[in-house]
Amino acid sequence: MFKFRPASNSAKSGSAGSQTPVPTTEELLALGLNPATVPQHVAIIMDGNGRWAKQRNLPRVAGHRAGAENIRRIVESSIRFGVKYLTLYAFSTENWNRPEEEVSALMTILGEVLERETPKLHAEGVRINHLGRLDGMSPHLKKGILDATEKTRHNTRLTLNVCFNYGGRLEIVDAVRKIVEQGIPAEEISEETISKHLYNVEIPDPDLIIRTAGEQRLSNYLIWQAAYSEYWFTRLNWPDFGKDEFLHSLKEYAARLRKFGKTSDQVQGKA
C-alpha cells in the first residue's frame, strides 16, 4: 500500500568540504541504517518544481533552478548514506510538449549545471552518465553532456545517471531496434538480451524509486528496470526534498521484505 511521508521543513542547504566522506559501518548504524539494507540504486522522479514556484508567486523557471540546486545536496547525501547509484529523471520525451519558453529554460539550466557542477562532481569522485537521446539538443548542450560523461567515466564513489530527453518506452524501442539490426534470431531473444541493449547495461536495476510532489505514477520512467523496485512517495516538492526526508525513505525501504516472487518464509530462510 502506498504511503505518503508528510511534508516537513527538514530540507536545509548542505555544504561540501573537499570530498563528502564515504560512511563507515558505525556511521551508518548511528544514522539508523544497516549497511546490508541500504539500497544500492535509488532512482528519483524530481517532481514539483513548478508547484514550488507557484506557492511562492515565482515563475516556473525559478522552481526549475531551485530543483537544480537541490541535486548536489542529494548527491552528497547519497554518498553519505552509502548509495552507489543515483538516477534522476530530469526531462522526459513527453516534456517537449511543454511551452517553448519552459523547454528552452530547461535546456539552458542543464547546460549551466553541467558547466558549474561537473568539476565539483569530478572532484567528489562521481561518475556522470546520460540516459536518453541527444536528439533535439543544441550542439553546445550535446558537447557539454559528452564532455561531462567522458571527464568522469573512471570515477567510482557514486554513479549519477541523468535521464534527460528520456522515455522508458522509447528506451525499449531503441533496444529492440538494436537487436533487429544485429540480426539476432527471435528464438534467441530473452529478457537478458533486451536488458543488454538498454541505454546503459552497467547499471543495476533500481532498488528504490522515489517520487516527490505527491503524484503516484511512474510517468514512463525506467519501466523495464522497475519491475521489482520498491516505491516511495512524498508530498514534498523536489526543491524541498532534503537529506532528512531522503534518510527517512531509506529507513522505510530497509523495513520492507523484497520477495522477488518467493514466499516470505523462503526469503527469511524458514522454508
N, C-alpha and C positions, 0 to 999 in steps of 0.2 A: 504494500500500500504506500502510495506517495505521501510524503510528509514535508511540509514547509518548515524551514527554520525561520522564526520571527525576525523581522528587521531589527537591527541594533545600530549603535553608533560606534562600533568597535574598530572601524577602518581608520587607521592612523598612518600617516606617511612614514615610510621607513627610511633609514639612512644606511648607505653601504660603506663599508670600510674598504680595505684593499681587496679582499675577497670574502664573500659570505662563507662562513665556516661550514664544512660538512659535519653533521651531527655524530656524536659518539652514541653508543647504545645507552649509556647513562643519561645523556641529554635528552634522547627521545623518550626514555621512560619517565623522566622528570616532567615532560610535556603531556604525559598520559598516553604516549604512543608506544606500541610494541613493534620493534623493528620488523618482526616477522609478518605483521599485518598491515604495514604501510603499503599503499598501492604503488606498484612500480610505474604505472602510466595513468596520469589524470588528464582528462580532456574537458575543456570548458567552453560552453556556449556563452559568449560575453554579451549578454542581452541587457537592455535598459538604458543605454546611453542617452537616447532621445528623451525618455521619460525623466531621467535625472536632470537634464537641462530644462525641460518644461516645468518641473517642480520649482525651479529657481528663476523662472522667467528669462532663460537664456536661449540663444539659438541652438539648434540641434548640433551644429558643428562643435559648440563648446562642450557638449556631452561626449562627443567622439574624442575630443582632445583629452578630456578628463579620463576617459576609458583607456586611452593610450598610455597615459601617465601611470595608470594602475598596473600595467603589465609588469613593470620592473619589480614592483612590490611583491607580486605573486610569484615571479621567477625567483626572487630571493627567498621567499617562504618555501617554495618547492625544494630548494637546496637545503634549507634548514630542517625541513621535515623528512628528508630522505627520499623524496620522489625523484625518479631518474628520467622520466619522460613527461613533458607538459605540452599538450596540444591545444591551441587556441583557435576558435572559429572567428576569424576577423572580417571576412567578406565572402558571401556566398554567390554562386552563379545567379541566384534569383535577385540579389541586391542591385544588379544592373537596372532593375525596374524602378528603382527609387528616383526621385527628382535629380536631374542632371547636375544641379549645383551641389547636392549632397554627395553624389558619386565622385565628382571632381574633388571635393574636400577630403573625402576618404582616401583617394589616391595620393593627394598632397600630404596628408598626415602620415600615411605609410612610408612615403619617401623620407619625410623628416625624421620619423622614428628610426628607420634603418640607418640614416646618416649619423644620428645622435647616439643611438644605443648600441650599434654593432661593436664599436671599440670597447665599450664598457662590458658588454656580454662576453666578448672575446677574452677580456682580462679576467672575467669570472670563470672561464673555462666552459662556457655554454656553447653548444653546437646549435646552429640555426638551420632548420630545414624549411623549405617551402613546399606545401602540398596544394595542388591545383594547377590551373593552366595559366600561362603567361599571355594568352590572347587578350587583346583589347587594352593592354597596358602600354604606357609610353616607353620609348627606348630607354629613357633615363631611369624609369622605375624598374624595368626589367634588369638593367645593369646593376642597380642597387641590390636587388634580390639575389642575383647570381654572385655578385661580389661578396655579400654577407655569408651566403652558404659556402662559398669557396674559402673565405678567410677563416671560418670557424670549423671547418669539416673534421679536424683532428681532435677537437675538444671532447671531453668525456664526462665532465661533472654533471651536466644536465643537457638533455636534448630538447630544444624548444622547436616544436613544429607549428608553423603559422599557416593556417588554412586561409588562403586569400585567392579569390576567384575559384572557389572550391564548391563542388556539389557531390554528394555521395553517390547519386545515381550516375552522374557523368563519370565518376571515377570507375565504376563498374563497367560502363560502356567502353571507356578507353581501355580497360583491361581486356575485355572481350575482343576488341579490335586488334590489340597486340597479339593475342592468341591466334586469331584468324590469320593475321599477316605472317605469323611464324609457321603456319600450316600444321598446327598440332591437331591430330585426328580427334573427332568428337568423343570417341570412346576412351581417350586418354585424359580428357579434361576432368579435373576433380576440384574440390574446394581449395586444395593446396595450389593447384595450377592458377586459379584466379587470384588467390592471395599473393602469389609471387609476381603478378603483373599489375598490382596496385601501385599507387604513386611512390610509396617508399616501403620496400619489403623488409627493411631493417627494424622497423618499429613494431613492438609487440602490440597486441590489441589493448584498447583502454580497459583498465580495471574499473575505473570510476569516471562517470560523466556528470559534470556539474552544470546546471543551467541557472543563471541569475534572472531576476526581474519577474519571477512568479509564473512564467509560462511552463507548460508540461508537455513538451514535444521535442523531437529530435531535429526537425527542420532540415532534413536532407543531410545530416551530419554523420559521417563515419558509419553509414548504415550497414555496411558489410562487417566492419570491425566491431560494431557494438552489440553483436548477437548475444554475448553473455556479460556485458558490462552492467555494473550497478549504477543506478541513477540517484541523484540527489538534487533537490530543488530548494532555492531560497527566494524570498520576496525582495531581497536587497538588489538594487540596480548595480550593474557591473562596477561603476566608479566607486561605490561604497563597499564592495566586497573586499575585505581586508584579511590580514593573517589570522585573526581570531575566528572569523567565520570559516576560513579555509581549514584551520585546525579542527574545528567542530565537525566539518564534513568528513575529515579523515577518521575521526573517532567513531562517527556513526558507521562509516564503511567497515571499520575494523570489527564492529559488533555484529555484522551480518555474516551469514553462513553461505558461502558460494558452493553450490552443489554440482553444477555442470551436468545435469541430468541424473545424478545419483541420488540416493536417499540420504537423509540426514545421518542415519546410523553408519552408512558406508563412509561418508566424509569424515565422521568423527571417530572412525576406526572401531565401531561397535558391532559391525556386521561381518 
